Amino acid sequence: MKTAVELDEATFREARVVATSQGMTLEQFVVDAVQELLRRYAREANVRDKESPWMAGFGGLADLKNENRRVLRMIDEEFEGPDS
């Protein structure tokens, strides 16, 4: 199947240089890159599927790390001033 892909100039040039240095066409380089990315996503999905349900729950709390930092920064700012 044919498709058109738009790349910015710098990415296109870098991909062409790497493909040439590996002795492959730009087309083969792009196909290999897409296939590798698809394999990576499949492996990651497979790992997620094998996690225990309780582990998946903790993953849902990952965004609280930033909130925790924000609260700690506010506490530090509050107590930075001179002692009363």
N, C-alpha and C positions, 0 to 999 in steps of 0.2 A: 504494500500500500504506500502511496506517495502522500507526503504532506509538506507544507511549507512551515518553516520555523523562523521567526525573526529574532536575531541576536544583535546586541549592541556591538559596535565596531571592535572594542577591546576584547570582548569575549570571543567573537568570531576569530580574530587574529590569534589569540592565545590557543584556541582549540585547533586551529589550522597548524600552528607551529608544533603543538604536542602530537597531533596526528601524524604529521610528516616525520617527526623525530622517531616515532614508533613504527614507521614504515606502513602506515595505513592511510586510507582515504579519510577525508573529513566525514563522509557519510558513515563509514564503518565506526569511526570514533564516536559519533553522536549515537548510533545504535547501541554500541557497547556501553556508553555512559547511561543511557536510558534503561537498558537491561539491568545494569548494576544497581541503579537506584531502585528499580522495581524489586529486585531480590532483597535489598536492604529493608525496604518497607514490609515485605512479606515476613522476613525474619523478626522484625520488631513486633509485628502483629501477632506472630506465633508466640513470642515470649509473653506478650500481654495476655494472650489467651490462657497460658499455662500458669499465670500467677494465681496465688490463693485469693479468694474473695476479700479477705481482710487486707491484703497488700494493695489491691486495687483501690480500696477505700482511702488508704493513706495517700495515694497518688492524687486524689481529689483535693487534698489539703495543701498541695504544693504551693498554691498561690498565696497561702497565708504567710509564707516566709517574708515576702515584701511588706506585708502588713505588720508583722512582728518587728521588722527593722524600723518602720515608720514610728511605731509606738515607742520603741526604745530610744529613738532619736528625740522624740518629743520629751521623754522623761529626762534625758541628758540635758536638753536645752533648758528645761524647767529648773534643774538643780545646778546649772553652771554658774549662776550668779553668786555674789558674796553671801557668806553664811549670815543668817538672820538671828 
